[in-house]
Amino acid sequence: MEMEPESGSLALVRAALDLNRAVRLLEFGQQAEASIAASRVIGSLQDLGEFERFPTSDGISWDSDTVQHDLVEAFTLRSKRLLSSLAALQDNSWVELVRSRPAWLDVRSERRAIPGLSAVLTKQYEDKYNAHSRSITIGGVDKVAAPIEASLFNSELSGDFGDLTGRRSQLGMARLLSASPEDSDLIRDGIRLLRQGRAKKQLESALSHLLLVGPVQPLLDQAATVLAVGASRTINSLELLVLRKTAELLTQAQAATAVEAALRYLNETGHEAGSTSSIGQWPRIEEAWKAIAELTPFSASDEAIAKAGASMLLTTEETPYLLSRLISSLFDKLSWRDITPSTQRDWLDWAARNQDGEFSDVSSEIIDQLLPKHSLTSTWQQRPSGIQLAERLLIEHGQGSTPDEAELTAAVDSLATELERIRRDAANHTYSLGGRPAARIASFMVTQLKVGDLVAPLANFLADTSVSASDKQGAIDHLSYHSVPIPSILRTPLIEKWDSVKEAPDQRMLVHDSVEFLGACLRLGVKIGTIQPWEFAASVTELAAGSPTERLVALRCLANTRLPEQQDIWAVTVAIQQAISDDSVVRANAAFVLARLRTSETPLRAVADERVRTLLQSDGVRTPLFCLRGLTSRVGDGGAISGELLADVERLADEHPATTVREAAIELASAVSGKP
């Protein structure tokens, strides 16, 4: 540049470039180099020569010297902020920054972004309170994105790392809020901005929504970008989140590469790429194993994953409960036939050491599955006690074994004691969080193992008006399913005490919404005859016109209640209405109901099947998967599906990008054809 060698302005230009370089180095994970560059900025801005003058606008009262002094102040503060964030925990350089006033450039950046955020508020207000207005706005500038873009551009140019990540996340949210499902480029850019803006919570919710609802192509593009980045450096936590959320969209080779990247991330320490904060070891372990568990079924890397998991379990002196749960979820997803005997023995070694205490259920599951494959004595396995024993007996019954009489008696006594304790606490207005759902387990024992000794304790528990809805919910929910037989010895007291059964205090802290308890009671009441079909129809119709939660409850009532044949047309009509809902969860559940209902051949049935065909073609995972599950249930109950529907199912089996949808479609096509 044509400037004087000793010019203060030239030093300022060099400082601006160094600060930008520090920010870019930090984004690439080179913290030490970024720290050197930031230190150089502070050094170069001391003892500056005279500034060169340039003309400023006639409309302002300050000259070029003032502008350049503002830049010196801003660049110095931003460099100090970057250095402080990279310093050790005991460093106290942050004190000066907290006490200092913001630089004018910082204030200016905030002022630039405010109009965009105000536009969001105005739009949401208009949508709620003036939704039917015919007014339109004509203009070429996006009132939301344009001010935030200008503020972000300012932050990028001036090297403000903290501000640019905040502006990126704001612009990313604005992009996603304004994008239609067809705006793949806008959605892709929104995801990128959230990732590079380190907005983890917003990124996770966006990825989950797009995976379930679509479009999925931007997710595939972002996953490919992250995998390419992982070839040159260790990925960061947000990039790992992208791989975790897109696991079922990846090819086997991509999933295997993603597992390798997650294992490298697991072994990293200190700062991560694109961040000024250091991640502790346990949060890193949690994030890594969550991602690995999601990627496992699609990667064919079972041996490497199982070996890494066993190594971590065996080398950790005190295994935190969190890690044991993560390993447990991973254990269920591993294909153990592909894992070497030595690695299996390592898992068994850990399980044998942890059969008592808080890890007993995890270790029992491992021993149950792996012990038969090894010539080991039964002393490896200890039997649980209390309610855990009841759960174990139910699992073993499902596998075809007959419970030991002494163990069954002990399990029943434990359940009866626990039910009585909950009733006693409820009478004293004391409610507990967590723990095993004693009433639900007891209902399984009565319906599956035909345990008569639990009938009276369970009936008295459900009829206790002091017991909270959350404590009753699990048992009533289980008993309400039309496929679950209720023994007459339990049905009779439920009918006699029905008014008390459906009454429970609404403990909002303990149960998400009392409407879910209402739905379970509606289903059970119809099943045992204490609620007439017309009363059921009236209540469900009212729920179907309510909030998204109420509509979900209405649909679950339709899906899990065996209705009289004359109510088929009503049920299909409600489901068709909900299948065009704006809420994706409601829409998917309506698709399940429509696909499952076995109605007689009527014009309305044809309309329902046509709606199911449309829903099968929905983008994302959730709605097609719910359709397939509903159709599979219909076929399992002896119903039929049309040739057009079957052709759509076969197309999904061949073409859908998500593994879970393809597998569900293959399962349904096999059930229809009778061929594997």
Phi, psi and omega in degrees: 000146181277080180222158179296137182304325182263012184294136174295330179293321178294320177297324179293321177297316180296321179297319179299318180292320179296321180294317175299320179296320178300317181296316181293321177299318179298318180295334177268007174085013181260077187294319182297315179294323178296321179296319178297315181296320179292322177296322179296326177299311182298318180295320184287343182266007176263143179054053180286149172285187181292145176280145172278144185269150173214157184288144174243167183300143179292344184275357181245163186258004181244158184254186185294330178297318179298317179301315183288327174295322175300320180293318178300314180299314183293315182295323179295312180298318182293323177293319179294322178297318181295316180295320180296320181291336179267354184284168178293161184300325183281353180292139182245025180293341180294338183299314179300321183290321180294323184279341185281156176280154177292148176286157181301324179297325178294316179297319182296321179296317178298317182295328179291325184279334187303317180302323179294317179292325175295324179295324177298314180299315180299317181295316179296322178296314180296320181298327183272316188257353179220042189295334185259014178293144178266002183290147178230155179246127180250127179179154184265353184254132176286113185292338179272305188285323188301311179296323180290322176300317180297319179293319178296318179300319178297317181293320179297313183294323185266004172070036178266096188297313182297318182288322183292327177292321177295318179291323177299315182294322177296315180293324177299315178296321178297319178301311184290326178292326184270347186280139170271165180302338181275348184274067184299321181296318180294319179294317179301317180292324178298317178296316180301315181295320176296319180294312181284341174272000176058036177268082191295312182298314180293322179296316181297316180293324179293316180297317180298315181297313183292325178297318184279327188248334182091170359285148183266344183300317176301328177293317178299319180296317180294321178297318179297321178297315181295319179297324177293320177297319182295345178286339184248342179203169175290131180289162178260181188295326180286325175293323175297322178298320178300315180294322180295315184285340181255013188309313187282356176266349185277151170289167180299319180295318178295318180296321178296318177297321179295322177297316178301318179295321180293322178292324176294319178299321180302325186266001178284159174223161175078211183290155176243163183301135175079013184224149175260359183250149179269135180265130177294161186294319183289319172301322179295318178298317180299311182298317183295315183287330173299315180294316181297320179298321179291325184278337187308310185296345186249000192253341186055032180246034189300318182297312180298320181291313180298322180294317179295320179296315179296320180299317180293319180297317186283336182264357178265119185298312179239105184286116177297151180301323180301314181295320181297323178291320179296317179295324179297317179294327177291319183305318182293339185262352181280143174269096190291341177292342180262009185247137186295152179303324182295321178291322176299320180295326178297318177295318179296324178301314179295316182298321181296328180281346189235038181278345179254154173082211191289344181259010187297321182290324178293312182294324179297319180297318180296313182295319179304318186277322188265334185302316181299341182275356183232147181279073182240155182280159182290351179294347175296333190251123175257143180278138176288177179225173176063218182294329177299324178295320178299317178299317181297318180296323178294319178297314182293326176297319177296335178271001174103003182265157180261130184291147174291135185300318182294317179294321180297317178298317180296319180295318180296317179299319180296318180294315179299319179296318181293320178298319179292322179297316180297319178297318181295318178295319181296323178297332178264012179061038177245128182231143184249149174257148177080191181084172181277143183285090188301316183294320179297315179297319179298321179295325176293319180298321181288317186278329184261317182263359178054045181277103182290331183293345180265353185298309182297311177302320181290316180297317179295323179297311182292332180272359180279114184286354176274336183290135185291158178300324181294326179285329178278331192309310186300316181292314180296320179301313180296313183294338186280344182292134187295338182275353182266118180284133177256118179301148182299328181292340175263324181300318183299308179295330177296319179293316183294326185252023190302318181301326179280326180300316185276002178256129179201145176296141182272095180270089186300331180291334187260334183231140187301314183200135182296342181295332178293323176294320177300316180298317179297320179294322178300315182295315181293322180298318177295321184294320183264359173089009179273348174238127181285150180307322181291327176292319177301313181298319180296316181293317181293320178298321178294318177298323183293349178256009185260212181290167177305321178296317179294322178293324176297317178299318179301316181293323178292329174296318179293322185287332190241018179236131177275110186263156173299151185301329183289349179264003182302312184297320177299313183297317180295321180298315178299316182294319178299319180298317181285340182288350176250018180295151175287338181278121186295326180291317177298315181299318180293317178295325175295322177299319178299315181296313180301318182290331186273325187301128178262085178263159178292161182292106178223165175305325180292327176297321178295320177297318180297315180295324178294322176294320178297319178300319178295316182293329177299333182271004181299148176287166180080189187255320194300304187294313176302321181293317178296321176300313182297319179295321178295317179294321178298319177296320179297315179296320179297332178273006178095006179279174181236159174234151185287165178296324179296318178296318180296321178297321177296320179296315180297326178294318177298320180300330182269326196243340187293138183289341184267131181300318183297322179291317179299316181295320178295322179293319178296318179299316181292315180299322178292321179295323180289316184278339184078011180240143179290000000 
